[in-house]
């Protein structure tokens, strides 16, 4: 296993994080997975044996059941691993059962601690933007949780670029702890994070964790053009996230992944994960799975190093358009690009 610093923090995380989205199987989450305690224990043991030190969950996954299962299977070894969880999404029918208000965040943190059977959360994510709550209130609440020792690091997830920068600016202005990481969706099929989120991460020293790095399995090579979704997959069960805006492009990307995998004697999934691990600011990829074979295949991606030629082939088939103002900056500012700018522009010829 390889370990990387989480942004500019001193915390080291494994480049693969175990996601527990499939633990519990309550409500709509049953479409994704329904792993109980013993099955979850086997998979957690496998991940720990292979060097994974970060386990990711959320208060909303199966309405808290995912946290409960993770807390149970980590009993007795909590101090040896890192746990990240999240708050913001609706978890009840009450008027204060969602958002990032002081009331909601402190209450949900304390509930998560109980479910996880721990005294602290290593990384606490704001799971989604909340434009109705002042950021000053959110940052003050997170400061309280950090000061109390209930949270050690904070981060955001699914924010836009200006949401991230405004949060960081208010933290700096008010002398609150800054976000050290963001958890985002980013794959060969969905590269829009390169417009703002990756450049911000490079410039501001944020670590990036990627959720659903195989696009819910669509980039695994098991899904192919014109074929019915494999039985047991999320798509077969009707799960529609992440959205696919250009299906023809998706299958062209999968074709290249399969080609490179065949040439290298590895799976398409390993190629897709290896591509992500070589991208700017990436600290870790959040992987999930229904069985040990899927996890073992993903572990092998850590040792796969793609060539420049292979990366160029993948770039060519997945390239995103230069929207404004980036085409203008490319024409007139390329001789004064920062490292943050190059997180977007470096894959493209600048002559």
Residue pairs with C-beta under 8 A, 6 or more apart in sequence:
1 14
1 15
1 16
1 50
1 51
1 52
1 53
1 299
1 302
2 14
2 15
2 302
3 12
3 13
3 14
3 15
3 53
4 12
4 13
4 15
4 207
4 282
4 283
4 284
5 11
5 12
5 13
5 207
5 283
6 12
6 13
6 123
6 153
6 180
6 181
6 207
6 283
6 284
7 180
7 181
7 201
7 205
7 206
7 207
7 281
7 283
8 180
8 205
8 206
9 153
9 180
9 181
9 207
11 82
11 122
11 152
11 153
11 180
12 53
13 53
13 54
13 82
13 207
13 283
13 284
14 51
14 52
14 53
14 54
14 284
15 277
15 282
15 283
15 284
15 285
15 302
16 47
16 52
16 284
16 285
16 287
16 298
16 299
16 301
16 302
17 52
17 54
17 55
17 56
17 84
17 209
17 284
17 285
17 286
17 287
18 43
18 44
18 47
18 52
18 54
18 55
18 56
18 286
18 287
18 288
18 295
19 56
19 57
19 211
19 286
19 287
19 288
20 40
20 55
20 56
20 57
20 61
20 66
20 69
20 70
20 288
21 29
21 32
21 33
21 61
21 66
21 288
22 29
22 32
22 33
22 34
22 35
22 288
22 289
22 290
23 33
23 35
23 40
23 57
23 61
23 62
23 65
23 66
23 69
23 70
24 34
24 35
24 61
24 62
24 63
24 65
24 66
24 68
24 69
25 32
25 33
25 34
25 35
25 36
25 62
25 65
26 62
26 63
26 65
27 62
27 63
29 61
29 62
29 66
31 234
31 237
31 238
31 239
32 234
32 237
32 239
33 288
33 290
35 43
35 69
35 290
36 69
37 69
37 72
37 73
40 69
40 70
40 73
41 73
42 292
43 289
43 292
43 295
44 55
44 70
44 73
44 74
46 292
46 295
46 296
47 55
47 295
48 77
48 80
48 81
50 295
50 296
50 299
53 80
53 81
53 82
54 81
54 82
54 83
54 84
54 122
54 123
54 284
55 70
55 74
55 81
55 82
55 83
55 84
56 83
56 84
56 85
56 183
56 209
56 286
57 66
57 67
57 70
57 83
57 84
57 85
57 86
57 116
58 66
58 67
58 85
58 86
58 87
58 89
58 125
58 127
59 67
59 85
59 86
59 87
59 89
59 91
59 108
59 111
59 112
59 115
60 86
60 89
60 90
60 91
60 127
61 67
63 91
64 91
64 111
64 112
64 115
67 85
67 112
67 115
67 116
68 115
68 116
70 83
70 116
71 115
71 116
71 117
71 118
72 117
74 81
74 83
74 116
74 117
75 117
78 117
78 118
82 122
82 123
83 116
83 118
83 121
83 122
83 123
84 121
84 122
84 123
84 124
84 125
84 155
84 183
84 209
85 112
85 116
85 121
85 123
85 124
85 125
86 124
86 125
86 126
86 127
86 157
87 100
87 104
87 105
87 108
87 109
87 112
87 124
87 125
87 126
87 127
88 98
88 99
88 100
88 104
88 126
88 127
88 128
88 130
89 98
89 127
89 128
90 97
90 98
91 97
91 98
91 108
96 103
96 104
97 104
98 104
98 130
99 130
99 132
99 133
100 126
100 130
100 133
100 137
100 138
100 141
101 133
101 137
101 138
101 141
102 137
102 138
102 140
102 141
102 144
105 138
105 141
105 142
105 145
106 141
106 144
106 145
109 121
109 124
109 145
109 150
109 151
110 150
112 121
113 119
113 120
113 121
113 150
119 149
119 150
120 149
120 150
120 151
120 152
121 150
121 151
121 152
122 152
122 153
123 152
123 153
123 154
123 155
123 180
123 181
124 142
124 145
124 151
124 153
124 154
124 155
125 154
125 155
125 156
125 157
125 181
125 183
126 138
126 154
126 155
126 156
126 157
126 159
127 157
127 158
128 157
128 158
129 158
129 159
129 160
129 163
130 138
135 166
135 167
135 170
136 170
136 174
138 167
139 167
139 170
139 171
139 174
139 176
140 174
140 176
142 151
142 154
142 176
142 177
143 176
143 177
145 151
146 152
146 154
146 177
153 177
153 180
153 181
154 177
154 178
154 179
154 180
155 179
155 180
155 181
155 182
155 183
155 206
155 209
156 163
156 164
156 167
156 179
156 182
156 183
157 182
157 183
157 184
157 211
158 183
158 184
158 185
159 167
159 182
159 197
160 196
161 195
161 196
161 197
161 200
164 179
164 182
164 197
164 200
164 204
164 206
165 200
165 204
167 179
168 178
168 179
168 204
170 176
171 177
171 178
171 179
172 178
179 206
180 205
180 206
180 207
181 206
181 207
181 208
181 209
181 283
182 197
182 201
182 206
182 207
182 208
182 209
183 208
183 209
183 210
183 211
183 286
184 193
184 197
184 208
184 209
184 210
184 211
185 193
185 210
185 211
185 212
185 242
186 193
186 194
186 197
186 198
186 208
186 210
186 213
186 276
186 279
187 210
187 212
187 213
187 214
187 215
187 219
187 242
187 272
187 276
188 219
188 253
188 257
188 272
188 275
188 314
188 317
188 318
189 215
189 218
189 219
189 242
189 244
189 249
189 250
189 253
189 318
190 215
190 242
191 318
191 319
191 320
192 320
194 320
194 343
194 344
195 320
195 323
195 326
195 344
197 208
198 208
198 279
198 280
198 281
198 343
198 344
199 340
199 341
199 343
199 344
200 206
200 340
201 207
201 208
201 280
201 281
201 343
202 280
202 281
202 339
202 340
202 343
203 338
203 339
203 340
206 281
207 281
207 283
207 284
208 281
208 282
208 283
209 283
209 284
209 285
209 286
210 276
210 282
210 284
210 285
210 286
211 286
212 241
212 242
212 286
213 272
213 273
213 276
213 285
213 286
213 287
214 220
214 269
214 272
214 273
214 287
215 242
215 244
215 250
216 234
216 235
216 239
216 241
216 242
217 223
217 233
217 234
217 235
218 235
218 244
218 250
218 254
219 253
219 254
219 257
219 268
219 269
219 272
220 267
220 268
220 269
220 272
221 254
221 257
221 258
221 261
221 267
221 268
221 269
222 230
222 233
223 229
223 230
223 233
223 235
223 254
224 251
224 254
224 258
225 251
225 254
225 255
228 236
229 235
229 236
230 236
232 290
244 250
249 317
249 318
252 317
253 314
253 317
253 318
254 268
255 317
256 313
256 314
256 317
257 268
257 271
257 272
257 314
258 268
260 268
260 271
260 306
260 310
260 313
260 314
261 267
261 268
261 270
261 271
264 271
264 304
266 300
266 301
266 304
267 297
267 300
269 297
269 298
269 301
270 297
270 298
270 300
270 301
270 304
271 301
271 304
271 306
271 310
271 314
273 285
273 287
273 298
273 301
273 304
274 301
274 304
274 305
274 306
275 306
275 311
275 314
276 282
276 285
277 285
277 301
277 302
278 305
278 306
278 311
280 342
280 343
280 346
281 343
287 295
287 298
289 295
289 298
306 314
315 347
319 347
322 330
322 348
326 344
326 345
329 341
330 345
330 348
330 350
333 341
334 345
334 350
337 345
